[in-house]
Amino acid sequence: MLKPVLVTVLTIVALAIFARTMHRLWSLLRKGKPGFRLPSLGQAITDLLVVVLGQKKVLRWPYAGIFHIMIFWGFLVLFTTIVEMYGEAFQKNWVFPMIGGTWTMAFCQDLFAVLVLVGVVMAAFLRMCVRPKRFEGSDHKDAYVILSLITLVVVTLLCMHAEKIEQGLPYAQGFFAAKFVAAAVPSHMLATVAESAYWLHVCVILFFLNWIPRGKHLHLITIIPNILLRKHYVRGKLTSINLDDPSITSFGANQWPEFRQKELLDTFACMECGRCTAVCPANFTGKELNPKKLHTDIRYSAQKKSAAVLSGKEPFATLAGNVFSEDFFWQCTTCAACVEECPATNEHIDKIVEVRRYMVLSEGKLKPETKQALKSLETQYNPFSLSHEDRFAWARELSIPFVDEKPEVEYLYWVGCFGCFDQRNQKVTRAIVNVLQKAGVSFALLREERCTGDPARRVGNEDLYQTLAKKNIESLNTHKVKKIITQCPHCYNTLLNEYPEFGGHYQVVHHTQFLADLLAHKKISLPREVKEHLVYHDSCYLGRHNQIYAAPREVLQAIKGVSWHEMPRQGSKSFCCGGGGGRMFMEEKEGKRVNVERVEEAVRTKAGVLVSNCPYCLSMFEDGVKSVGAQETLRPKDLAEVVNEAMER
């Protein structure tokens, strides 16, 4: 009777310690602002099957994904052996009800035990021999402890299975891997080895249970709720602040309790795999920003002093200027590459914008070079310090009606600040107008068009964003606008995804989508050959933020004479131009410039034309081409310009 008593006592003690630790973490989580949104039942089932069990996001990195899925699926199967271990404390050779005690179950248990060991070896090789940069700053001690514990769990399990083979149990012949252990250990010692393995197995599992909450492997507990509670609306939409709420004394977030509980759960779910950091354009080009450290350092800054802060003896650490530098938050381009890669579905951008909001709205801090752009947005409704009266100067000779003159038009063409004021992007504007006119599209311009507010919102000035948004929505609704064609993915994202919160509900289409639709319905033809070698760039706000990848490629495939191919980093793995998140209006002094990195990648493809779909990208590429001295070999163009060339005879 000693065995069941000892196993029970050890388990109760281990569970008590585990419960105490988890209660402290739960208390920390509850300090955040309420912010959980439950998914629908269908969405929850889909996420469980595809993201959790199917490991969809983990497998985006094949090598790491393969060994992770072997370990993950292995432990799902080996859970049956843990149940059997507890049963054996009370009854010798107890097996899992219904499915246990069969050759098939025995074979599966050993098969997945072997797969787990292979996964451990692959993981150790990656961490000890390959040593990818993305692991820098991770808790290596925690990783090696976990790999060692997993190894011990499997080895002791095989020893226990070996004894069952020696006992001649009918189903034990399925333990194909344990046969090697049985052959290696003298038969007279096997019972002793198996009993020792049993107690080591119990202790390792209980130690494993209490090691999990201390480090990155807390994700084993938190990742499923974190995935289920993730954003289920489009990635490009940011949450709003009720600026009129008198109970709010500080806007944004700079301490643990100022974040929403879901944002804090993200920090518990971080796996420290570093995939987010590996794809971050700022970090890749030598800057301080590290999306992985964003989550780990927020969490550890609270967790390491949890007893003191929960008792009120110490305040929570401030982030900007303390845990992180202020530049850490300004370097983000909000490209969403980190969000795309995160297996835990963490939302990095939301936290960065919240800290920017705190710095701008609560402390009045802003990058100096951005102040002029925001001042211009406030007074002239564009970031270029140019007169609002000249917004449509480019259209004076093009015979384009305004919606107040021709309210019966089907579409409003939302040109955007770059399309109206930037001389290079005005060429794109004219190309789009020419295509629309030749296709017989009924469209007009909005005389009162202002910046959508995207740059202001992304740098943290939510007040200015909401002011611009409400003025635009008032103008659009006054003219009963229903359908909008946009030139800029940032305008597209804001009008489609963020304006509805303030009463602006419109059918919004990006010009690449509209071009694809015109071609599909034979509203335009492309008779002229464009004998160019093109390489295509996916913009962040059209691609990762809004999942529009097919339409631009359908248009390229319809153009005669062109040869085009993809960038090495393309689609959802596309590399940012460096202009998003307000970075277009900030100096880039740290490390290599992001646009230069992307242009150099394009140059290496030997293409003559770099095709994009975004005014930000086009402007950044024009500058990048000059910086690398590639003006004679690489010309940036918008997709609409290439289509316009193909239409002209």
N, C-alpha and C positions, 0 to 999 in steps of 0.2 A: 504493500500500500504506500510505500515511501515515494515511489516514482510519481504517481498522480498528484500527491500532495505537493512535492517539490515543483513540478511543472505548473501547477495551479498557482502556487505562491509567487514563483518567478514571473508568471504572466500578469498577475494582479499588480505586482510592484511596477513592472514595466509599463503596463497600461496606465497606472496612476501617474507616473512621471510624464508619459506621453500626453495624457489629458491635461496636466498642468501646463505643459509647454504650449499645447494647442489653444488652451483657454487664454493664455497671455497673447498669443498671436491674434486670436479672435477679438480680444479687447482692443488691440491696436487697430485692427481693421474697422471696428465700430467707431473709432474716433473720427473717421472720415465722414464726409457728407453723404447722405443717402443717394444712391445713384445706380441701383441695379435695375435692369430691364429684362423681364423674363421673356424667353423666346416662345414662339408657338410650339405646340406639340410636334408638328411636322418638322419644323426647323431643328428642334432639339434632337429628334431621331436621326435626321440627316447628319447633323454635326457629330453625333456619337458614332455613327457608322462610317462616315467619310473621314472626318478629321481625327477623331480619337482612335477608333479601331483600325481604320484604313491608313492612318498615319500619312495623310495626303501631303501636308506641308513639310513633314519631316523628310519625305522622300524627294523633295526638291533638290536636296544635296545627296546624290546617290550613295556614295561610300558611307557617310555617316548615317544616312537613312536606313541602309541595309542592316548595319549592325544594331542600330537602335530598335528597329522593328523585330529583330531576332530576340533581343533581350526583353522587349516589351511583351511580345506574344509568348515568349518562353515563360515569363512569370505568370501570365494569365493561366497557362496550363499547369505550371508548377504550384499554383495555389492549391490544387487538389492534393499535392503531396504535403503541404503544410497542414491541411485539415487532417490528413491521415496520420501525420506526426502526433497531433494532439489526441487522436483516437487511440493510437498505440500506447499512450501513457496509461490508459485504462484497460485496454484489451490488446493482447499480442496479435500482430498482423491484421489489425483492423484496417478495412479498406473503405474508400469513398462509396457512399450508398449508390446503388443502381448502376453507375458506370464503372466503379472500381472492381478489382479482382478479375479483370479480363486481360488476355494477351494484348488486345488492341490498346487498352488504356496504359498498360505497362510500357508498350513500345512507344507510345506518344510521350509519356513522361520522360523516358530516356532520350528520345529524339530531341525534345525541346531543351532538355538539360545540356545536351551537346551543342545545340544552336546557341544557347546562352553563353557557353564557354567560348565558342568561336567569336561571338559578338564582343565578349570581354577582351579577347586577344586583339581584335580589330580596333577596339576603342583605345586600348593601351598603346598599340602601334601608332595610331594617329596622334595621341597626346605626347608620347615619349620620343618618337622618331621623326614624325612629320612636323610637329609643333607649329601648326598654323598660327598666323598672327592674331586671328580672332580669339584665341585662347588667352592672350595676354590680359592680365588683370583678373582672370578667373581664379576661383578657389581650387588650386591643384590638390591640396591636401584632402579636401572633401572628395574630389574625384577619385583619387587613388584609394582612399578608405572604402568608398562605395564599390569600386571594382574588386578590391580584396574581399569585401564581405560577400559580394555576389559569387565570387569564385569559391569561397568557403561553403556557401549554401549548397552549391552544385556538387562539390567534391564530397561533402559529408552525406548528401543525398545518395550519391552513387555507392558509397560505402554501405549505407543502410540497405540499398537494393541488392547489393552483392550477397548479404547474409540471407535474403529471401531466396536467392538462387541456390545457395548452399542447403537451405532447408527443403528444397525440392517442391516448393509451392507451384502448382500447375501454371498459373498465369505469369510466374516470375521468368519464364523463358523469353518473355517479351522485353526484358531488361537487357537489351543487346550491348549497351555501353557498360553496364555494371558487370558484365561477364569478364571484362578485362581486369576489373578490380578484384573480382573473385579469384581469378587465375593468378593474380600477383601476390595475394595475401595467403599465407599458409592456412589451411582449413581449421587448424586447432586455434588459431588466433582470430579468426574472422568474427566470431561472436563478440569478443572483447573490443575489436576495432569498431564494429557496428554500434555497440552500446556507447562507446566513447564518441563516435560520430553523432549519435543521436543527441547527446547532451550538448555537444558543441553546436550542432544544428539549431537546437532550441535557443541557446544563448546568443548565437549570431543573429538569428531572426529578431529576437527581442532587442538586441543592441541596435540592429539595423532600423527597427521601428523608431527608436529614440534618437538615432542619428539624423534621420530624414529632416526633421524641422529645423535643424541648426544651419543648414546650408542650401545650396542650389537644388538639392533633391527634394525640397519641400514641394516642388512642382508635381511630384508623384501624387500628392494629396489635392493640390489646388488646381491642377491644369484642367481637369474635366469641368468643374464649375466655371472656371475662367473662360473656357471655350464656349460653353453654353450661354454665358452671359455677355459674350462679345457684342460688338456693334453688328447689328443685322441690317442697318441701313447703309447707304452708299458711303464709302470711305472718305470722300471729299467733303462731307458735311461736318462742320464743327458745331459744338454746343454753344448756345447763347447765354448771355448774362442778362438778368433782369435789372437793368440799370436804374429803374425807378423803385426798386425794393428798398424801403428805408431801413430794413433790418440788416442789410449788407453794409458792413463798415470797411471792408477791404476787398477789392476785386482781384480775381485771379488766385494763384496759389504760390506760396513760398515756404510752407511748412506742411508736414504730414497731415494734420487735421483739415487743411484747406482743400485737399483733393477729394474727389468722389471715392466712395468705397470700391467701386469697380476699378478705378485707376490704381488704388492701393493693392487690390487683389492681383493686378498685373505684376506688381513687384514680387509678390509671393510665388507667382507662376513662372517667373523668369528662370530658364534652364541654364543660363550663362554659357550657351553654346557659341555666342559671338557671331552668329550669322548676320544679325542686324548691323553689327560693326563692320563686318567684311564688305557689305554692299553700300555702306554709308558714303556718299560722295565727299562729304566734308572730311571724315576720318581717312578715307582713301587718299586724299590729297594732302595729308599731313597736318590736319587741324585737330584741335583738342576734343571736339565733340565725339562722344562715344556712346551710341544708343544703348549698349549693354550696361555700361556704368550708370546710365540714367536710372535704370531700374534697380540694379544691385545697390548702388550707393544711397538711393532714397530709402530702400528697405533697411539696409544695415545701419544707417544713421539713426533710425528709430528703434530697431531691434536690439542694438547693443546696449542701449540705456532704457530698455522697455520698463523695467521695474521702477526706475526713477521718474520717467515721464508719465507713466500711468498713475503713480501715486501723487503726482503734482509737485514733486520735489525739484524737478528740472523741466525746462521748456523743451519742446521739440526743436531740433536743429533747423535753422534757416538754410535754404538751398542756394539761391543765387548770391554769390559773394562769400559763401562759407563752405558748404559741401562741394559746390561747383563754382567756377568763375562765372561772371556774367556773360563773357564771350561764348562760353559753352552753349548757352541757349540761343545766342544770336547767329551761330554758325549753321543752323539747320535750314535746309532749303525746302522742307516739308514735302520732299519728293515721294515719301511713303515706301521707299525701297526696304526700310527696316521693318515696316508693318507687313509688307508682302512676304518677307522671309521668315518671320517669327513663328515657330511651331506652336507657341502658346497663344497666338493671336493677340499679343499685346499691342496697345495703341500708344506709340511713342509720341506722335505729333501732338496729340491732345494735351499731354503733360507739358511739353515744351511751350505750346501756345499759352497754357495757363500761367506758366512762370513769366512769359513775356507780358501777359496782361497785368500781372502783379507789378512788374517793373515799370510798365508804361502808365497804368491807371492809378496805382497806389503809391508809387514812389517817384513818378515823373521822369524815369530814366529811359533813355532812348539812344541808339547809335547816332552820333552827331550828324552824319551825312544823310540820315533818314529824316531828320526833322524838316528839312526843306521840302522833301517830297510830300510829307504829310500836311505841311502847311499849304502847299499848292493844291492838294486834294480837298482841303477844307475851303479854300477861297476860289479856285478855278476848276475844281472837279476833275483834275488830271494831275499826275505826279511830276510833270515836266516843267512847271512854272510858266506855262504858255496860256494865253488868253482863252477862256472858254468860248468867247465869241468866234474864235477861229477853228472851232472843233470840226466844222464841215467845210473848211476852205478848199479842201481837196476835191469836193463834189460840185463846185460851182459851174463847171463846164460839162458835167456829165448827165444833166437832165434826169436827176433822180428825185422823185417826189418825197415829201415828208408826210408822215402819217396824218398830221392835222389837215393837210391839203387833200389827201386821198385816203380817207378812213376805210374804204372798202377793200384795200389790198389784203392779200392772204398772209403775207409774211412781213415781219419787221426785221430788217437787217441791223443787228447790233454790232457796230464796228469796233468799239472799244478804244481805249486811249492810244495804244500803239498804232492801231490801224488808222487813226485820225491824225496823230501828231508826229509820229516817227517817220521820217522820209523814206527809209528803206521799207517799212511795212506798209506805207501808202501804195507801193507798187503791188503788194498783195491785195490790198483793198480794191484797187482798180481791176485787177485780174478777176476777183470774185464778182465784182459788179458786171464785168463784161460777160462772164459765163452766165450769170443770172439773166441778164438782158437777152442774150442769144437763145437761152432756153425758154424765154417767154414767161419767166417767173414773175408773179405779181408781188412786188415788194416795195417797201418805203423805209425811210430813215426816221428816227425819233429826234426831233429838234432839241428836246430837253435832255438828251442822253448825257449821263455823267459816268464817271468811273463806278463800277459796281461795288467798290469798296474792298475787293479782295486783298490788295496790298496792305491796307490799314488793318484788316482783321488778322492777317497772318503775322504781322509784326506786333500784335497785341493791343492795338487801339480799337477796341470793340465799340467805343462810343462813336468814333468817326465812321466806322463801318456801318453801324445801325442808322446813323444820320443819312448817309449816302443811299443805303438800301431803301429806306422809307421814302425818300424823295423820288428815287427811280420807280419804285412800285406805284407811288401815287400817279406819276406821269403815265406809266404803262396802263394802269387800270382806267385812268381817265380816257385814254384813247381806245379802250377795250381791246387791247392787244392779246391775242391768243397764241400765235405761233411766232417763234423767234429763231432766226439763223444767226449764229455767232461765228466770229472769226477766231476768237481766242479761247482756248480750253479753260483758262481761269474764269473768264466771263461765263462760259458754258456751265461750269461747275457751280458758280455762285447763283446764277439765274435759275438753274434747274433744281439744285439741291438745298440751297440756303435761303432763298427768297420766300419759299412757301411758308416758312415760320412767321413771316411778317405780312402775309396776305398776298403774296405774289405767286400765282399758280399759272404756269405757262408751259406750252409744249416747246421745248428747246432742242435744237439740232445743231451740231457742230458742222462747219462747212465741209469737212471731209465726208461726213455721213450724207450730207445733202448732195455732194458731187457723186457719191456712189449710187444714191437713189436716182439721180438724173440719168446716169448711165444705164442703170438697170431698167428704167422705163423708157429708154431711148429718147429722152428729151434733148439730149445733146449727142453729138458724134465727134469722134476724134480722128479725122482723116489724115492729119499731118504726122509724119514720122518725126519723133524726137530722138535723134541719134546721140543719146547721152548715156554715160555709165553712171548710174545713180546708186547711192546708199541711203537707206531710210532710217530715220531716228524717231523713236516713240517718245512723245512728250509725257511727262509724269502725270499731269492733270487730265489728259485725255486717256492715257493708258491705265496706270495703276489706280488712280483715283476714280475713274469712271468705266474701266474695263472695255474701252473702245480700241480694238486692235485690228479687226477685220476690214472695216470700211476703207481706211487709207490704202491697204494692200490691194483691195479689189479695184480701186482706182488706178493704182500703178500697173496692175496686170492688164488693164484695158488700153494703156497707152502704147501705140505702135512704135517700134524702133528702139525703145529703151532697153537697156540691160540693167537690172537692179538686183541688189542682194541685201542681206541683213547685216547689221552691225554684229560683232561678236557678242556684245551685251545688248539684247533686243527683247521686244515684248515686255513681259512682266519683269524681266531682269535688266531693262534698259537703264543706262546711266544718265543721270541728270545733267542738264545744261548749266546749272548753277544759279538760275535766275529766280526760282520760286521762293516762297516764304518771305518775300520782301528783300531777298538778297540782291535783286536787280538794282536796288537803290542803296546798297551798302558797299563799302570798299572791301576788297578781299586781299588782306595783307598777309594772312597766315598761310604758310605752305604754298602748294601749287594751286593755280586757279582751276576751278572745276571745269569751266568751259574749254580751257586749253587741253585738259585731259581728254575730254570728249572729242574735240577736233582732231587731236593726234590719233585717236582711235579710228576716226573717219579717214584720215590721211593714209593710214596703213592699209586700208582696203583698196587703195589705188583708184577710187572713184573720182569722177570729175565734178559731181554735184552731190551736195549733202541736203537731202530733202527732209523738211520738218513740217509740222502742222500748227505751230504755236508762235506768236509774235515774240514772246520772251526768248524762245529757243533761237529764232532767226536772228534776233539782235545779239544774243550771246555768241552765236556762231560767227557772225560777221566780225565781231571783235576778236574772237579766238583765232580765226583764220589769219587776221593781221598780226596777231601776237606770235604765231608760229611761222610767219612768212610764207604762207601757202596760197596767197592770192592768185597766183598764176595756175595753180593746179586744182584747187577746190573752191567751188562756188556754192554758198548756201542759198537754197530756194525753198519757198513754201510749195506744198503740193498743188495749190490752186494756180500758181504761176506755171507749173509744168502742164497742167490741164489746159490752161489758156493758150499756151504755145501749140499744143496738139490740136486745138480747135481751129486755129487760124490757117487759112490756105495761103 
